[in-house]
Amino acid sequence: MRQLRSKSPFEFTGGNVCLDFANTVDNRKGENRQELLTDYARLLQWAEEVGVTSRKTGEHLQQLASEAPGNAQSTLRHAIELRDAIYDIFAAVSLRHGIPSTALATLNRAVQHASRQAQITYGNRRFNWEWLFPENSLDSMLWPVARAAADLLVSDDLANVRQCASEDCAWVFLDKTKNHRRRWCEMRTCGNRSKARTYYQRQRQR
């Protein structure tokens, strides 16, 4: 069972924003599964901490959410649906399983929606993507997540997507190590815990 940080419920060990989003369920495969996106404010907190939403935009979105709580709750449900679809896709990739068609359809809808909210701008001698009025859309934090998932799926990095070897955790991450043999989302949590469990079992057998 993963131990959460005292200051924040979120961990950012995925190596890609879409994988960090997929990992907003703690102990996903364990008995003590814990939903981390418990309300819209938590969704905004994640977005600000991971860097897809600025603090100023987050404050404005929180105000919009307080004025339209029903819309905020609907956005949260949509976010969780997208989160679970992203997880199912990349977990399947990591395990070399078939890609679930329903999850891919959910992601495609999110990608298509996000593409309508973006434009290319030019400044400082370079072109950039820019989101259109993210402060006015309760779901604007999902736009960069959907695009990141699409970009990762069609990139060479897809071959390095892994799933944490802990049976309880099962988080997904991008293995950026030189030999591509990373097994744990974090060595200091899942890795050390698994090693301690193995050592204890060996001692009992002896």
N, C-alpha and C positions, 0 to 999 in steps of 0.2 A: 504494500500500500504506500503510495507516494505521500510524502509530507509536504504540505504547502508552505510557501514563504509567508512570513508573518505580515509583511506589508502589502502584499498583493497575492491574489489567488492564482495568478497566471505565471506560466513559465514560457520562455521563448528559446527553445532548443531545437526548433524544427529546421532552421537554416533557410526558410522561405516563409513569407507572410501567410501564404495559403495553408502551409503545413502547421504553422503556429495556430491558425484559426481552427484547423481540424482537431488540434490538441486541447481544445477548451472543454474537454470532459476528462475528469480525473478518474484514474482506475477504471478505464472504459470497459475492460474485460473482467474486472474483479467483482467481488461480492459487494463492495462498498463504492459502487459507481456514483460519482458526484458531478452534477451539472454545474459548470462554472458560470454560464451565461444565464443567471437567474432572473434578470430583469433588464430593461432597456438601459438603465444606468450602468450595469455591469458590461453590457455590450459596448457602450461608449468608453468605459474605462479601458477595456481591452484595446479598442481602436486608438486611443490616445497613447497608451503605453507602447504599442507596437509601431506607432508612427504613421498610420494611415489617415488619422484625423488630428488636426491641430487643436490645441486647447481652446482657442477662440471659437473655432467651428463647433467643437464639442459642447461648449457652453450654450451656444445658440441652438443646437439640436436638442439639448436637454430642456431648454425653454419651450421649444416646439412640442416636445414629448409631453411636458406637463400640461400643455394646452389641448393636446389631443391624445389622451392616454390609450384610447382604443387603437389608433393608428400606430402608436409606439409598440403596443402589444402584438399587433399584426406584423410589424417589422421584425420583432424578436422571433416570432414563429418562423418567418421566412428565413431569417439568419440561421436559425438552428437547422432548418431543412437543408439549406445550402451547405452549412458546416458538415452535416452528416453525409451529404452526397460527396463532398470533397474527400472526406475521410474514407468512405467506401471505395472510391476510385483509386486513391493512392495506396490504400491497404491492399487492394487487389493487385495493383502494380507491383508492390513490394513482395508479395507472395506468389507472383506469377500466376494469378488466377484470372478468370474471365472478368471483364469489366461490366459491372451491373448497368444495364441499359437505362433503368429509371434514374439512377444517380447521374449518369452522363447527360440525360435529357434535362435534369434540374440544373446542372452546371451550364449547359448550353443556353438555357433561358436567361440565366444570370449574366453570362458573357454578352449575349445580344443586348440585354438591357443596359449593361455597363457601357457598351460601345456607343450607345446613343447619348451618353452623358460626357463624352470626351471630345476634345479637339486638339489639333497640333498647333503649337505656337512657336514663335521664333524670337529669340533674345540672346544677347551675349554670344552671338555667332554660332548658335546651336539651336536645333529643333527639340521641342519637348512636348510630352503629353500633358494636358491640363484638363482637370475635371470641371464641368460646368456647374457653378453654384452649389457646391456640396453642402453649404450651410443651410440650404433650403430643402434638403431631402433627407428624411429620417434614415434611409437606407444607404446613404452615400459611402459609408465605411465599407460596404460590401462590394463596391465597384472595383477598387484596386485588388481586393481579394480574388474576385472572379477572374480578373485579367491575369493575375499572378498564377492562378491555377492553370489557365489556358496556356500561358507562356511556358510553364514548366512541363506540361504534357507534351508539347511539341519540341522540346529542347533535348539536347544530348544528356543533360543532367538527370533525365527521367530514370536512366539506368542505375542511378545512385540513390534512389529513394529506398529507404529501409523502414522496417517496423521494429520498435523496441522489443528485445528478446524477453522482457519480463512478461509473464503470463497475465498479470493484473493490468499492467500499463497499456501496452500495445500502441503507444503513440507512434506517429510517423515522423521521419526526419530525412534531411538530405545529407548523405554521408560525404563530407568534404575532406576526409582524411586521405593521406597520401596513398595508403594501401587499400583503402575502401573496405576496411574490415570492422568498422564501428558497429557495435551490437546494441548499445544502450542509448536511450534519449539523453541520459546524464549518468556518468559513472558514479558520481557522489551519492546518487539516490538509488536508482534501479540497479546499477551495476554492483555497487557495494552490498546492497541488500541480497542480491542473488548469490554473490560469492559467499556471504555469511551463511545463507541458507544451505548452500552446497557443503560448506565446511562442517556445519552442524550435523547434516545428514551422514557425512563420512565418519564423524566421531561416534555417532550412534551405532553405525554398522560395525565399527571396530569393537 
